[in-house]
Every structure is written in structure tokens, then in C-alpha cells.
Amino acid sequence: MAMDTADQEIEPRRKGGPFQFWREVRAEARKVTWATRSEVTVSVIMVMMFTVAAALFFFVVDTLASFVIRLILSIGH
């Protein structure tokens, strides 16, 4: 399907080059509200806790599934 070029809105290319681009990037980065050290620490701890919980959950599910499958397969013998 070919698109009609009249339907496309093409943004004009800005002048300034890479140096202007990096100046704008730095200016935008200054506007960001960065997380505090304590917020990052709490977030990291929460992620680690949920990772361990998920690992334990999947370990238990995998062990139970393995046990049930072995039980079913041993009935056939």
C-alpha cells in the first residue's frame, strides 16, 4: 500500500548540527525531576524482593508440575 505524500506531515529539518542538539539535550535533562537516593534505594529493594518472590513461586510451580508429570507418566508403565 503506497501512502500519499500529501497525507504525511514532514517536519522541516532544524539547523544547528550535533553541538546544538547536545546543548538542547543538556537543557532538557536539567528540567527532569530526578529521584532521590532514598527513592532509588527503596525501588531497588522492592525490585529485588519481587524478583526473589517470583523465582520462588516459579520454582514451586515447576517442582509441582514436574512431580505431577512424572506421576502421570509412571502410571503408564
N, C-alpha and C positions, 0 to 999 in steps of 0.2 A: 504494500500500500504506500503510494507516494504521498507525501504531505505537501500541501500547497504552501509555498514560501510566504505568501501573504498572510497566512494564519500564524506564522511564527513571529514572535517578538524577539528581535535580536538586540541585545544591549550593546550600545556602542563601546568600543574598547577605550579604556582610560589611558591617558598618557602618564608617564612618571617612572615607569620601569620598576625593577626589583627593589631599589632603595626606598622609593615611595611606598611600595607595598609593605615592606618591613616596618616602616615608620607607622603606617596605619595599623598593622598587626600589634605593635607595641602599645599604641594608643588604645586599642580595643581591650588588650589584656589588662591595662590599668583600670578599666571600668568594671572588671569582673569582681564579684564578691567572693573571695577565696575562703575556703573552710579553715577554721582554726585548728591548731594542733590537737586539741581535745576532741573536736568533732571527727577528725580523721582517725584518731586512736579508737574512739568508740565504734566507728564504722568498720575499722579493720577487725576489731574483736568480734563484732557481730557477724561479719562475713566468715571468720574462722569458726565460730560456733555453729553456724548453719552448715558450713562445709563438713564439719565433723558429724553433725546430726544426720546430714544426707548420706554420708559414707556409711554410718552405722545402719541407717534404715535400709539402704540397698544391700548391705552385707546380709542383714537378717532376711530380707526378701529373697535374695539369691540362694542362701542356705536352705530356706524352706522350700523353694521351688526345686532345688536340686534333690532334696530329700523326697519330695512327692514324685518327681520324675523317676528316680531310682526305684521307689516303691512300686510304681506302675509298671516299670519295665521288668522288675523281678517277678511280678505276678505271672507274666507270660512264660516263664521257664518252668 
